[in-house]
Amino acid sequence: MTGHVVRRTGVVAAVACGLALIGAAELRIVSPPDGGFVSGPTVIRVEVLPASTPVAAMNFFVNGALVCAVEHPPFECAWDAGPGVHEHQLRVVAQIEGEARLVATAQTRGVAYAEAVDVDMVQVTATVTDRNDRFVQGLGREAFRVFEDDRPQLIRFFAAENIPLEITVAVDVSGSMKGSMPAVKAAVKQFLGALRPEAQVSLLGFNDNVFTLGRPTSDPAARVRAVDRLAPWGTTSLYDVIVRSLDSLGTRRGRRAIVLFTDGDDTSSQVTLNTLERRAQEADATLYLIAQGRGTEVATLKRILERLAHTSGGRAFFPDRAEKLERVFADILDELAHQYLLGYAPPGSGRDDRWHAIRVEVTDGGYRVRARQGYRLRTDNR
């Protein structure tokens, strides 16, 4: 890492991308990462080391303009990067008690090929594997072909690395979960801890109600503490929580995913299965749905989970023991790290509320592609 030295009266601060030093103290911009992509609502997060450093205030600048002035922890800034994917200069200045300051900088990347974004841009998250089911990396936009209703489409957006991720993790805490809750808690905490720091993570719990345990701006440690407090009771509102999870995801450019764990069939949802399926077709989220216990035995539940996951380009898992959940979550993390994001403008003249089939192919015929199977654009009068 290279940088330059800035000298002020009584202060010597070494400044570099994402890092500043005063004596033994360090200020780092941890999210968004230097060289990453951002769009839409974004939280700028920093880390001061050692944690005991006496920070009196912190100012956040984007492209030279002050966007947040924070005087108390947590020292983070909620900022809207807008709908496009553009370069941004980030600068954070921490005022230490006395006259010392820490300064850290980072720069996000723009996407030159992202033309003006249509609100109805169809996003497609694609996973590519070879004949041995190993993930394929390093493909360029020219390697992909996208078809809607069997007609080729022009790929207007493409990204293969540093793709923003917004993810909702939903955990079944109904009464039937009592026996497996310790193993579930351990697996969920490990999964949350392994997500990249810049991922926007929401945490939901559900039984006969759906409740928010952690919002995207929450401190990761707070989400882990929320998992520790989970206690099983009540019935299962499975359809309700999937719709709530879809609704909790934003509209920023990037990947959207839902990881949901349940051990039983729906027993108390207000939402019907038909409404759930239509809502999933209108979203562009990839669903990773995990059943366990009775959920691996109920044929109707298995069919529903498999159909929803397949349509979204995701996967359904049916581990026969809670102890296997860590392996399932590890597989999901591995997949999230090896995905491509494509976007194209729908060829129709407007929102017609019809199902449109999507097919994604890679020019190398030996590769397999998993992606959403289609979409439905809700009419404006609904």
C-alpha positions in Angstrom: 0.0 0.0 0.0 1.5 3.4 -1.0 0.7 6.8 0.4 2.1 10.2 1.3 3.0 12.0 4.5 0.9 15.1 5.6 2.6 17.2 8.2 0.7 19.6 10.5 1.6 21.4 13.7 2.0 18.8 16.4 0.7 16.1 14.2 2.2 13.6 11.7 -0.4 11.6 9.8 0.5 8.9 7.3 -2.3 8.8 4.7 -3.0 6.0 2.3 -6.0 4.3 0.6 -8.4 3.2 3.3 -5.8 3.6 6.2 -4.4 6.4 8.3 -1.9 6.2 11.2 -1.1 8.5 14.2 1.5 6.9 16.4 0.0 3.5 17.1 -3.5 4.5 16.2 -5.1 3.5 12.9 -8.3 4.6 11.0 -9.6 2.3 8.3 -12.5 2.5 6.0 -13.9 -1.0 6.0 -17.1 -0.5 4.0 -17.4 0.2 1.2 -14.1 -1.4 0.3 -11.5 0.5 -1.7 -12.0 -0.4 -5.3 -15.5 -1.7 -4.7 -18.9 -0.9 -6.3 -21.6 1.1 -4.6 -25.1 2.3 -5.6 -28.3 3.2 -3.7 -28.4 3.5 0.1 -24.9 2.8 1.4 -23.4 2.8 4.9 -19.8 4.0 5.3 -18.2 2.1 8.1 -14.8 2.7 9.7 -12.6 1.0 12.3 -10.3 2.7 14.8 -7.5 0.7 16.3 -6.9 0.4 19.1 -10.6 0.6 20.1 -9.5 2.6 23.1 -8.4 5.5 20.9 -10.3 8.6 22.3 -12.3 9.8 19.2 -14.1 13.1 19.9 -15.9 13.4 16.5 -15.8 12.0 13.0 -16.6 13.7 9.7 -17.4 11.8 6.5 -16.8 13.4 3.0 -17.9 12.0 -0.4 -16.4 13.7 -3.5 -15.3 16.6 -1.3 -18.7 17.3 0.3 -19.4 16.7 4.0 -22.2 14.1 4.2 -22.1 13.2 7.9 -20.7 14.7 11.1 -20.9 12.1 13.9 -20.0 12.9 17.5 -20.8 9.6 19.2 -20.3 5.9 18.3 -21.1 4.0 16.3 -19.1 6.1 13.9 -20.8 5.3 10.6 -22.6 7.3 7.9 -25.7 6.4 6.0 -25.4 7.9 2.5 -27.3 7.4 -0.8 -24.9 6.8 -3.7 -27.7 7.1 -6.2 -29.0 4.6 -8.8 -25.9 4.4 -11.0 -22.6 2.8 -10.4 -20.0 5.7 -10.4 -16.6 6.5 -9.0 -16.7 8.2 -5.6 -13.9 9.6 -3.4 -14.5 8.8 0.3 -12.6 10.6 3.0 -13.1 10.2 6.7 -11.5 12.5 9.3 -11.5 11.5 13.0 -10.8 14.2 15.5 -8.9 12.7 18.4 -9.0 14.3 21.9 -6.6 17.2 21.7 -5.3 18.4 18.3 -4.6 15.1 16.6 -6.5 13.9 13.6 -6.7 10.6 11.7 -7.6 10.7 8.0 -8.5 7.7 5.8 -9.5 7.6 2.2 -11.0 5.1 -0.3 -12.2 5.2 -3.8 -15.1 3.2 -5.3 -15.2 2.2 -8.9 -17.6 3.1 -11.7 -19.0 0.9 -14.3 -18.3 2.4 -17.7 -20.8 0.2 -19.6 -23.8 1.0 -17.3 -25.9 3.3 -19.4 -28.9 5.2 -17.9 -30.7 2.7 -15.8 -34.3 1.8 -16.6 -36.3 1.3 -13.5 -37.5 -2.0 -15.1 -34.0 -3.2 -15.8 -34.1 -7.0 -15.4 -31.2 -8.2 -13.2 -30.0 -11.8 -13.5 -27.6 -13.4 -11.0 -25.9 -16.3 -12.6 -23.9 -19.2 -11.2 -21.7 -21.1 -13.6 -20.3 -24.6 -13.0 -18.2 -27.1 -15.0 -18.9 -30.8 -15.5 -17.5 -31.5 -12.1 -19.8 -29.0 -10.4 -16.9 -26.6 -9.7 -17.5 -22.9 -9.9 -16.2 -21.2 -13.0 -14.6 -17.7 -12.6 -13.0 -15.2 -15.0 -15.7 -15.2 -17.7 -16.4 -11.9 -19.5 -19.6 -10.4 -20.7 -19.0 -11.8 -24.2 -19.2 -15.4 -22.8 -22.9 -14.9 -21.9 -26.1 -15.0 -23.9 -29.4 -14.0 -22.4 -32.8 -14.9 -23.9 -36.2 -13.7 -22.9 -39.1 -15.7 -24.3 -36.5 -17.3 -26.6 -35.4 -13.9 -28.1 -31.8 -12.8 -27.6 -31.3 -9.7 -25.4 -28.6 -7.1 -25.3 -26.6 -7.3 -22.0 -26.4 -3.7 -20.8 -24.9 -4.4 -17.4 -22.3 -7.0 -16.4 -20.2 -7.5 -13.3 -18.0 -10.4 -12.2 -16.3 -9.2 -9.0 -16.9 -6.9 -6.0 -20.7 -7.1 -6.7 -22.8 -5.5 -3.9 -24.7 -8.0 -1.9 -27.9 -7.4 0.0 -29.0 -10.5 2.0 -31.8 -11.3 4.4 -31.4 -14.3 6.7 -34.6 -15.6 8.2 -34.6 -18.1 11.0 -37.6 -20.3 12.1 -38.1 -19.9 15.9 -41.4 -21.8 16.1 -42.0 -24.2 19.0 -41.0 -27.3 17.0 -37.4 -25.9 16.8 -36.7 -26.5 20.4 -34.5 -29.5 20.0 -32.4 -28.2 17.1 -32.1 -24.5 18.1 -28.5 -24.8 19.6 -27.2 -26.2 16.4 -29.1 -23.7 14.3 -27.8 -20.8 16.4 -24.2 -21.9 15.9 -24.6 -22.4 12.2 -26.4 -19.0 11.7 -23.7 -17.1 13.7 -20.9 -18.8 11.7 -22.7 -17.8 8.5 -23.2 -14.2 9.5 -19.6 -13.9 10.6 -18.3 -15.2 7.3 -20.2 -12.7 5.2 -18.1 -9.9 3.7 -18.2 -6.8 5.9 -19.6 -4.6 3.1 -22.7 -6.9 2.6 -26.0 -5.4 3.6 -27.5 -8.0 6.0 -31.0 -8.1 7.5 -31.8 -10.7 10.1 -35.4 -11.9 10.6 -37.0 -14.4 13.1 -40.4 -15.9 12.5 -43.0 -18.1 14.2 -46.6 -17.1 14.0 -45.2 -13.5 13.6 -42.3 -12.1 11.7 -39.9 -9.8 13.6 -36.7 -7.9 12.7 -33.6 -9.0 14.7 -31.1 -6.9 12.8 -31.3 -4.2 10.1 -28.7 -3.7 7.3 -27.1 -0.9 9.3 -26.7 -3.0 12.4 -23.4 -3.7 13.9 -22.4 -7.4 13.0 -21.8 -8.1 16.6 -25.3 -6.9 17.5 -26.8 -9.4 15.0 -24.8 -12.2 16.6 -26.1 -11.2 20.1 -29.6 -11.2 18.6 -29.1 -14.8 17.5 -28.1 -15.8 21.0 -31.4 -14.5 22.4 -33.6 -16.6 20.1 -36.0 -18.8 21.9 -38.5 -21.2 20.2 -42.2 -20.8 20.6 -45.4 -20.5 18.5 -46.4 -21.8 15.1 -44.9 -21.3 11.6 -45.7 -18.4 9.2 -43.5 -19.6 6.4 -45.2 -17.8 3.4 -45.4 -14.5 5.4 -41.7 -14.4 6.2 -40.6 -15.1 2.6 -42.8 -12.2 1.4 -41.5 -10.0 4.2 -37.9 -11.0 3.3 -38.6 -10.0 -0.3 -40.0 -6.7 0.8 -37.1 -6.0 3.0 -34.6 -6.0 0.1 -33.8 -2.7 -1.5 -33.5 -1.6 -5.1 -29.8 -0.8 -5.3 -27.8 -2.3 -8.2 -26.4 -5.6 -7.1 -27.2 -9.1 -5.9 -30.1 -9.8 -3.6 -30.4 -13.1 -1.7 -32.6 -14.7 0.9 -31.4 -17.5 3.2 -34.2 -19.1 5.1 -34.3 -22.0 7.5 -37.4 -23.8 8.6 -38.2 -27.2 10.1 -41.9 -27.4 9.1 -44.8 -26.6 6.8 -46.7 -23.3 6.9 -49.4 -23.3 9.6 -50.3 -19.7 10.2 -49.5 -17.3 7.3 -51.9 -14.6 6.2 -50.3 -14.7 2.7 -51.5 -17.4 0.3 -49.2 -19.6 -1.7 -50.4 -18.1 -4.9 -49.6 -14.6 -3.6 -46.2 -15.8 -2.5 -45.3 -17.2 -5.9 -46.4 -14.1 -7.7 -44.4 -11.9 -5.3 -41.3 -14.1 -5.8 -41.7 -13.8 -9.6 -41.8 -10.0 -9.3 -38.5 -9.9 -7.3 -35.0 -10.5 -8.5 -33.8 -12.2 -5.3 -32.0 -15.6 -5.3 -33.6 -17.9 -2.7 -31.6 -20.4 -0.6 -34.2 -22.4 1.3 -33.2 -24.9 4.0 -35.5 -27.4 5.5 -34.7 -29.7 8.4 -36.5 -32.3 10.6 -40.2 -32.6 9.6 -39.4 -30.1 6.8 -37.4 -32.8 5.0 -40.3 -35.3 5.2 -43.4 -33.2 4.2 -43.8 -33.7 0.5 -45.8 -30.6 -0.1 -43.2 -28.4 1.6 -40.4 -29.9 -0.3 -42.1 -29.3 -3.6 -42.8 -25.7 -2.7 -39.3 -24.9 -1.5 -37.7 -26.6 -4.6 -40.0 -24.7 -7.0 -39.4 -21.3 -5.4 -35.6 -21.9 -5.2 -35.4 -23.2 -8.8 -37.4 -20.3 -10.3 -35.2 -17.8 -8.5 -31.9 -19.5 -9.6 -31.2 -20.6 -6.0 -31.2 -23.9 -4.3 -33.2 -25.9 -1.7 -31.4 -28.0 0.9 -32.8 -30.8 3.0 -30.1 -31.8 5.5 -31.3 -34.7 7.7 -29.6 -33.4 10.9 -29.0 -29.9 12.4 -25.3 -30.7 12.6 -25.1 -30.6 8.8 -26.3 -27.0 8.7 -22.7 -25.6 8.9 -21.9 -27.5 5.6 -25.0 -26.1 4.0 -24.3 -22.5 5.0 -20.6 -23.0 3.8 -21.9 -24.1 0.4 -24.1 -21.0 0.2 -21.2 -18.8 1.1 -19.1 -20.4 -1.6 -21.7 -19.8 -4.2 -22.2 -16.2 -3.2 -18.5 -15.7 -3.8 -18.7 -17.0 -7.4 -21.5 -15.3 -9.1 -22.0 -13.0 -12.1 -24.5 -10.2 -12.4 -26.1 -9.4 -15.7 -28.8 -6.8 -16.7 -30.9 -6.0 -19.7 -33.8 -3.8 -20.5 -37.1 -5.8 -20.9 -38.1 -5.8 -24.6 -41.8 -5.0 -23.9 -43.3 -1.5 -24.0 -44.5 -1.6 -20.4 -45.5 -3.6 -17.4 -47.9 -6.3 -18.6 -48.1 -8.5 -15.4 -47.2 -11.6 -17.6 -44.6 -14.2 -16.9 -41.5 -13.9 -19.2 -39.1 -16.8 -19.4 -35.4 -16.1 -19.1 -32.6 -18.4 -20.3 -28.9 -17.7 -19.7 -26.3 -19.6 -21.7 -22.5 -19.6 -21.7 -20.7 -19.9 -25.1 -18.7 -22.9 -23.8 -21.2 -25.7 -24.1 -19.5 -27.7 -21.3 -20.6 -25.2 -18.6 -23.9 -25.2 -16.7 -25.7 -22.0 -15.7 -28.1 -21.6 -12.9 -30.1 -18.3 -12.9 -33.6 -17.0 -12.4 -36.1 -18.7 -14.7 -38.2 -15.7 -15.5 -39.9 -12.6 -14.1 -43.2 -10.8 -13.9 -43.4 -7.0 -14.0 -46.4 -5.8 -11.9 -48.8 -3.5 -13.7 -48.8 0.2 -12.6 -52.4 0.0 -11.3 -51.8 -2.8 -8.9 
